């Protein structure tokens, strides 16, 4: 099993490598007769695209998507949708040392241990370049769930968290960090510039919120909505921790404080007084906002020398040259939105299949 696919009723497969001729995704299970063109996908790719600020990799990829199948006269046909993105700015010569020695923190050794060979150019299949394919597939998924709005933003960078009292949704698209706190974004500029000049990198925490998710989506036990979200989000490069709702903070609460109390609401539906559970109970959506937080490690590609070994087992040091994100968490925000959309589109279709 190669495990390059995700989902059940709405399923996508990504393909391609960082320095190959192209990357892309095949989306299967998309309902027919939805309006779809490249223009519906491109804006989401543009948000994730590299080289948009000095705080991301300077690799210049236009990330222009082409739809090769599954659409006729602007409408989805119900057949597989093939999305393709050309790689146009790869510099494979930057990875000569990577072919000889393993980069600590990367998947170099793990891929060698599993397959006996690897593509060292930009990390090959393990590169964050693959996430562009997910964002393209996520754009299709959004068409399946028009009732849901999804927003991801950074709430922490390099250990410095936002002030929740200063949260401004409009600020998210006004700075390079997808940050809802203008003062925090200004501090992050200084911190990330300093880390980049020192040849280092910083980690981040991304929060992703989906509003409008109807109560009932998701399944109990082995296909829990929060379990599917955890699997989806943990599959994103550099994610090392995940919280649903209050997450680890819930372990420090008393039962009466953690319970999301209910009161009579409109149309017989409950009105919740809190959302510690993050919009999911028993693996099924409650109708509240679905809240997920991702912890992303510092980028492992740094200019600071790090001890490692060669493929032959000899001790050495490695410096990762080339163009890399000083904080991979920044461009993870659009990727988290895409994975949220993909999980929810699948949950909607699975719910409809069982419950009508």
Order of alpha helices (4+ residues) and beta strands (2+ residues): beta-beta-beta-alpha-beta-beta-beta-beta-alpha-alpha-alpha-beta-beta-alpha-beta-alpha-beta-alpha-beta-beta-beta-beta-beta-beta-beta-alpha
